[in-house]
């Protein structure tokens, strides 16, 4: 017997986008609609490919609904599948755990949600498919629940649905932790995992798969996003095909500018890279972070007036495409060694700034800034960074600007390097 199904996870419908400002409201609006449009694209793919069923491994929602529109949208899209006779199976994860969602909308009859008390099995007898899964009752599920999953059904295709951090992944809190050995011990034919937003085929025998989220929501979720198309033949997985579904994209590009001696030469290196990035994004709007690297004589001019640099790069982005937005410009360049050795009227300008962060007033002000930054970050980003790292980065940036201005006699302006 041969059939196909689609495995998706982490829809985070109506999740806010992070890193976009009001400077480009039209682009921000495009990103704001992206989670819904990506889910519509998922349903389109399921229908077009005439798959046997859809599985969603948790975090349909980003949290409790502000109103019923989010739930109604989800139900309406699944109704498209039900009208075509295609069932959907889903579990709840940490973001949409039973305790997190206070409102309910009745889902179509062919949508099946796994319970929260214990792992259970649902069947598709005509395909001899047994689906095993369990939803989260509470957001924090720290137990290894895999060992309580039902045994594999002999002669059937066994599929496990689990929202889990597995044995740990950077940037993700630990939920329903388990090991790859725990999963393999159940003797299932496919594990449909959720929670980790970067797509990963953890194992192939049997396939243990994180499809990633269907739509990136900030720069740490860069690149193509989507779901996994799984083809089954004679009771075993025959192929895995990623489906790209995202409708707005995030990217991060590093550009070496060591050969540039003026701002104009920097822009001449940046603009072709921007064209490559927007071409790779297809028709999608793109929010791009740029990191400039290398030892360059233009470093001081760039560091002394980062606002001008960012404005020039955004202007270059606007020349390339109306769909391209510069999320941030990071300056990871250095001045040539000869410039670093100049004292500019001070015996030791770097020593003058050393230890500044140890001053009580400075430390107190820095801690307040870091606290404000952390409060604005989404949960998964906040878990992936430490306040000390943010503080150190801010101090490093401030020191670079101060040194650049000292070497330039207090002058600011990237344009002066042009």
C-alpha positions as CSV (number, residue, x, y, z in Angstrom):
1,X,0.0,0.0,0.0
2,X,1.2,3.5,-0.8
3,X,0.0,6.8,0.7
4,X,1.3,10.2,1.7
5,X,0.8,12.5,4.7
6,X,2.0,15.9,5.7
7,X,3.6,16.6,9.1
8,X,3.5,20.2,10.3
9,X,4.1,21.8,13.7
10,X,4.5,25.2,15.5
11,X,2.0,27.2,13.5
12,X,1.9,30.0,16.1
13,X,-1.1,31.6,14.4
14,X,-1.3,35.4,14.8
15,X,2.0,35.4,16.7
16,X,3.5,38.9,16.7
17,X,6.6,39.6,14.6
18,X,9.7,40.9,16.4
19,X,12.3,43.2,14.9
20,X,10.1,45.3,12.6
21,X,9.5,49.0,13.4
22,X,6.8,51.5,12.4
23,X,9.2,53.0,9.8
24,X,7.8,50.7,7.2
25,X,4.2,50.0,8.2
26,X,3.2,48.4,4.9
27,X,6.0,45.8,5.2
28,X,5.2,45.2,8.8
29,X,1.6,44.5,7.8
30,X,2.8,41.9,5.3
31,X,4.8,40.1,8.0
32,X,1.8,40.4,10.4
33,X,-0.4,38.4,8.0
34,X,2.3,35.8,7.3
35,X,1.4,33.1,9.9
36,X,-2.1,32.9,8.5
37,X,-1.0,32.9,4.9
38,X,1.6,30.2,5.6
39,X,-1.2,28.0,7.1
40,X,-3.4,28.6,4.1
41,X,-0.5,27.5,1.9
42,X,-0.2,24.4,4.1
43,X,-3.8,23.5,3.5
44,X,-3.4,24.3,-0.2
45,X,-0.5,21.8,-0.4
46,X,-2.4,19.1,1.4
47,X,-5.4,19.4,-0.9
48,X,-3.3,19.7,-4.1
49,X,-1.2,16.6,-3.3
50,X,-4.2,14.6,-2.2
51,X,-2.5,13.3,0.9
52,X,-4.2,10.8,3.2
53,X,-4.1,12.9,6.3
54,X,-2.4,15.9,8.1
55,X,-0.6,15.8,11.5
56,X,0.2,18.9,13.5
57,X,2.6,18.4,16.4
58,X,1.6,21.2,18.8
59,X,1.6,24.9,19.2
60,X,-1.1,25.7,16.7
61,X,-1.6,28.9,18.7
62,X,0.9,31.3,20.2
63,X,-1.1,31.5,23.5
64,X,-4.6,32.4,24.5
65,X,-6.6,34.2,21.8
66,X,-7.3,37.9,22.1
67,X,-10.7,37.1,20.5
68,X,-12.3,34.4,18.6
69,X,-10.9,35.3,15.2
70,X,-7.8,33.2,15.6
71,X,-9.8,30.1,16.4
72,X,-12.3,30.7,13.7
73,X,-9.6,31.1,11.1
74,X,-8.0,27.8,12.1
75,X,-11.4,26.0,12.1
76,X,-12.3,27.4,8.7
77,X,-9.0,26.2,7.1
78,X,-9.4,22.7,8.5
79,X,-13.0,22.7,7.2
80,X,-11.5,22.8,3.7
81,X,-9.8,19.5,4.5
82,X,-12.9,17.9,6.0
83,X,-15.0,18.8,3.0
84,X,-12.4,17.0,0.9
85,X,-12.5,14.0,3.2
86,X,-9.0,14.5,4.6
87,X,-8.6,14.0,8.3
88,X,-6.3,16.0,10.5
89,X,-4.7,14.9,13.8
90,X,-3.2,17.3,16.3
91,X,-1.7,17.6,19.7
92,X,-1.4,20.6,22.0
93,X,2.1,21.9,23.0
94,X,3.4,24.3,25.5
95,X,2.1,27.5,23.9
96,X,-1.4,26.1,23.3
97,X,-1.6,23.7,26.3
98,X,-5.1,23.1,27.6
99,X,-4.5,25.5,30.5
100,X,-3.4,28.3,28.2
101,X,-6.4,28.5,25.9
102,X,-9.6,29.8,27.6
103,X,-11.8,30.0,24.5
104,X,-12.9,27.2,22.3
105,X,-14.4,26.8,18.8
106,X,-15.8,23.5,17.6
107,X,-13.6,21.9,15.0
108,X,-14.8,19.9,12.0
109,X,-15.7,16.3,12.5
110,X,-12.6,15.0,10.7
111,X,-10.2,16.8,13.1
112,X,-9.0,14.7,15.9
113,X,-7.3,16.1,19.0
114,X,-5.3,13.8,21.3
115,X,-6.2,14.0,25.0
116,X,-4.0,15.3,27.9
117,X,-4.4,12.7,30.6
118,X,-2.4,9.9,28.9
119,X,-1.1,8.9,25.5
120,X,-3.7,7.4,23.3
121,X,-4.1,5.8,19.9
122,X,-6.3,6.8,16.9
123,X,-6.7,4.6,13.9
124,X,-7.1,4.9,10.2
125,X,-8.2,1.2,9.5
126,X,-8.4,1.6,5.7
127,X,-4.7,2.5,5.7
128,X,-3.7,0.4,8.7
129,X,-2.3,3.5,10.3
130,X,-2.1,3.8,14.1
131,X,-1.4,7.3,15.4
132,X,-0.2,7.6,19.0
133,X,0.0,11.0,20.8
134,X,-0.6,13.1,23.9
135,X,-1.4,16.8,24.3
136,X,-0.1,19.1,27.1
137,X,-2.5,19.8,29.9
138,X,-0.2,22.5,31.4
139,X,2.4,24.6,29.7
140,X,5.3,23.1,31.7
141,X,5.5,19.4,31.1
142,X,8.9,18.2,32.5
143,X,8.2,14.5,32.5
144,X,9.4,12.0,29.9
145,X,6.0,10.8,28.6
146,X,7.3,8.7,25.8
147,X,7.8,5.7,28.0
148,X,4.0,5.7,28.5
149,X,3.1,5.7,24.8
150,X,1.2,2.6,23.6
151,X,3.2,-0.2,22.1
152,X,3.5,-0.4,18.3
153,X,0.7,-2.2,16.6
154,X,2.0,-5.2,14.7
155,X,1.3,-5.0,10.9
156,X,0.3,-1.4,11.1
157,X,2.2,1.9,10.2
158,X,2.8,3.4,13.7
159,X,3.1,7.2,13.9
160,X,4.0,9.0,17.1
161,X,3.1,12.7,17.7
162,X,5.1,14.4,20.4
163,X,5.9,18.1,21.3
164,X,9.3,17.9,22.9
165,X,12.7,19.5,23.4
166,X,14.1,15.9,22.9
167,X,17.4,15.8,24.7
168,X,17.9,19.6,24.4
169,X,18.2,22.1,21.6
170,X,19.7,25.6,21.9
171,X,17.2,28.4,22.3
172,X,14.3,26.1,23.4
173,X,13.1,25.4,26.9
174,X,12.9,21.8,28.1
175,X,9.5,20.3,27.6
176,X,8.6,16.6,27.6
177,X,12.3,15.7,27.5
178,X,13.4,12.4,26.2
179,X,16.2,10.7,24.2
180,X,16.4,9.3,20.7
181,X,16.8,5.8,22.3
182,X,13.4,6.4,24.1
183,X,11.7,7.1,20.8
184,X,13.3,4.1,19.0
185,X,12.3,1.8,21.8
186,X,8.6,2.3,20.9
187,X,9.3,0.6,17.5
188,X,7.2,3.2,15.7
189,X,7.7,3.8,12.0
190,X,7.7,7.7,12.1
191,X,8.0,10.2,14.9
192,X,6.3,13.5,14.1
193,X,7.9,16.0,16.6
194,X,7.2,19.6,17.3
195,X,8.6,22.5,19.5
196,X,12.0,23.0,17.7
197,X,11.6,25.8,15.1
198,X,14.6,24.8,13.0
199,X,13.8,21.9,10.6
200,X,15.8,18.8,11.5
201,X,15.8,15.1,10.5
202,X,17.1,13.8,13.8
203,X,17.2,10.1,12.6
204,X,16.2,8.1,9.6
205,X,15.7,4.6,11.0
206,X,13.0,5.2,11.9
207,X,12.5,8.8,10.7
208,X,12.4,11.2,13.7
209,X,11.6,14.6,12.3
210,X,11.2,18.2,13.4
211,X,9.6,20.0,10.4
212,X,10.3,23.4,12.0
213,X,7.7,26.2,12.2
214,X,5.8,27.1,9.1
215,X,6.6,30.8,9.3
216,X,9.7,32.6,10.8
217,X,8.8,35.3,13.3
218,X,12.1,37.0,14.0
219,X,15.7,37.0,12.7
220,X,16.6,33.9,14.8
221,X,14.1,32.0,12.6
222,X,15.8,32.8,9.3
223,X,15.5,31.1,6.0
224,X,12.9,28.9,4.4
225,X,10.1,27.5,6.7
226,X,7.5,24.9,6.1
227,X,6.4,21.3,6.7
228,X,7.3,17.8,5.7
229,X,5.7,15.6,3.0
230,X,6.1,11.9,3.9
231,X,5.6,9.1,1.4
232,X,4.9,5.6,2.8
233,X,5.1,2.4,0.8
234,X,4.6,-1.1,2.1
235,X,4.5,0.0,5.7
236,X,7.8,2.0,5.7
237,X,8.7,5.6,4.9
238,X,9.9,5.8,1.3
239,X,10.8,9.5,1.1
240,X,10.8,12.8,3.0
241,X,10.2,16.0,1.0
242,X,10.3,19.5,2.7
243,X,7.5,21.8,1.7
244,X,8.4,25.5,1.7
245,X,5.4,27.5,3.0
246,X,6.6,30.8,4.5
247,X,5.1,34.0,3.1
248,X,7.6,36.4,4.6
249,X,11.2,35.7,5.3
250,X,13.9,36.6,7.7
251,X,17.6,36.4,6.8
252,X,21.1,37.1,8.1
253,X,24.0,37.9,5.8
254,X,27.6,38.5,6.7
255,X,29.6,40.7,4.3
256,X,33.3,41.1,4.3
257,X,34.2,44.7,3.6
258,X,37.9,44.6,4.4
259,X,38.8,45.9,0.9
260,X,36.6,49.0,1.2
261,X,38.3,52.3,2.0
262,X,35.2,54.5,1.7
263,X,31.5,54.3,2.5
264,X,30.8,54.3,-1.2
265,X,32.9,51.2,-1.6
266,X,31.1,49.6,1.3
267,X,27.8,50.2,-0.4
268,X,29.2,48.8,-3.6
269,X,29.9,45.5,-1.8
270,X,26.6,45.5,0.1
271,X,24.2,46.1,-2.8
272,X,25.0,43.0,-4.8
273,X,24.6,40.9,-1.6
274,X,21.2,42.5,-1.1
275,X,20.2,41.5,-4.6
276,X,21.2,37.9,-4.0
277,X,19.2,37.7,-0.8
278,X,16.0,39.2,-2.2
279,X,16.3,36.9,-5.3
280,X,16.6,33.9,-3.0
281,X,13.5,35.0,-1.1
282,X,11.4,34.8,-4.3
283,X,8.3,36.9,-4.1
284,X,8.3,37.2,-0.3
285,X,9.1,40.3,1.7
286,X,12.4,39.9,3.4
287,X,13.7,41.3,6.7
288,X,17.4,41.1,6.6
289,X,20.1,41.5,9.2
290,X,23.5,42.5,7.9
291,X,26.8,41.9,9.7
292,X,29.8,43.7,8.2
293,X,33.2,42.1,8.9
294,X,36.8,42.6,8.2
295,X,39.7,45.0,9.0
296,X,39.1,48.2,7.1
297,X,40.2,51.8,7.1
298,X,36.6,52.9,7.0
299,X,35.8,51.3,10.4
300,X,36.2,54.5,12.4
301,X,33.8,56.4,10.1
302,X,31.2,53.7,10.2
303,X,31.4,53.2,14.0
304,X,31.3,56.9,14.7
305,X,27.9,57.3,13.0
306,X,26.1,54.0,12.9
307,X,22.8,55.8,12.2
308,X,24.1,57.2,9.0
309,X,25.4,53.8,8.0
310,X,22.1,52.1,8.6
311,X,20.2,54.8,6.6
312,X,22.6,54.4,3.7
313,X,22.1,50.6,3.7
314,X,18.4,50.9,3.9
315,X,18.5,53.3,1.0
316,X,20.5,50.7,-0.9
317,X,17.8,48.1,0.0
318,X,15.1,50.4,-1.3
319,X,17.0,50.6,-4.6
320,X,17.1,46.8,-4.8
321,X,13.4,46.0,-3.9
322,X,10.4,47.5,-2.1
323,X,10.1,44.1,-0.4
324,X,13.5,44.4,1.4
325,X,13.8,45.7,4.9
326,X,17.0,46.0,6.9
327,X,16.2,44.6,10.3
328,X,19.6,45.6,11.8
329,X,23.2,46.4,10.7
330,X,25.9,44.9,13.0
331,X,29.4,46.3,12.7
332,X,31.9,43.6,13.4
333,X,34.8,45.3,11.7
334,X,38.1,46.6,13.1
335,X,40.3,49.5,12.3
336,X,43.8,48.7,10.8
337,X,46.5,48.1,13.4
338,X,48.2,51.3,12.6
339,X,45.1,53.3,13.5
340,X,44.6,51.3,16.7
341,X,48.2,52.2,17.8
342,X,47.5,56.0,17.5
343,X,47.1,57.7,20.9
344,X,45.1,60.7,19.6
345,X,46.3,62.8,22.5
346,X,45.8,60.1,25.1
347,X,48.5,57.9,26.4
348,X,46.1,54.9,26.3
349,X,42.7,55.6,24.9
350,X,41.6,52.0,25.2
351,X,42.8,51.8,28.8
352,X,40.9,55.0,29.5
353,X,37.7,53.1,28.7
354,X,38.7,49.8,30.2
355,X,36.7,48.9,33.3
356,X,34.0,51.5,32.7
357,X,31.3,48.8,33.1
358,X,32.5,48.2,36.7
359,X,31.5,51.8,37.7
360,X,28.4,51.6,40.0
361,X,26.4,54.3,38.1
362,X,27.3,52.8,34.7
363,X,26.4,49.3,35.9
364,X,23.0,50.4,37.2
365,X,22.1,52.2,34.0
366,X,23.3,49.3,31.9
367,X,21.2,46.8,33.9
368,X,18.1,48.9,33.3
369,X,18.7,49.0,29.6
370,X,19.2,45.3,29.4
371,X,16.1,44.6,31.4
372,X,14.1,46.7,29.0
373,X,15.5,44.8,26.0
374,X,14.8,41.4,27.6
375,X,11.2,42.4,28.4
376,X,10.6,43.1,24.7
377,X,12.0,39.8,23.4
378,X,9.8,36.8,22.6
379,X,10.0,33.9,25.0
380,X,12.2,31.6,22.8
381,X,14.6,34.4,22.1
382,X,14.8,35.4,25.8
383,X,15.6,31.8,26.7
384,X,18.4,31.7,24.1
385,X,20.3,34.8,25.4
386,X,21.6,35.9,28.7
387,X,21.4,39.5,30.0
388,X,25.2,39.5,30.5
389,X,25.7,38.8,26.8
390,X,23.4,41.7,25.8
391,X,25.2,44.0,28.3
392,X,28.6,43.0,27.0
393,X,27.5,43.6,23.4
394,X,26.2,47.1,24.3
395,X,29.4,48.0,26.1
396,X,31.5,46.7,23.2
397,X,29.5,48.8,20.7
398,X,29.7,51.9,22.9
399,X,33.5,51.4,23.3
400,X,33.9,51.0,19.6
401,X,32.0,54.3,18.9
402,X,34.0,56.1,21.6
403,X,37.3,54.9,20.3
404,X,36.4,55.7,16.7
405,X,35.4,59.3,17.7
406,X,38.6,59.7,19.7
407,X,40.7,58.7,16.7
408,X,38.6,61.1,14.5
409,X,39.0,64.0,16.9
410,X,35.4,63.8,18.1
411,X,33.9,63.9,14.7
412,X,30.9,61.7,13.8
413,X,29.8,60.8,10.4
414,X,30.1,57.8,8.1
415,X,29.8,60.1,5.2
416,X,33.1,61.7,6.0
417,X,34.8,58.4,5.1
418,X,33.2,58.5,1.6
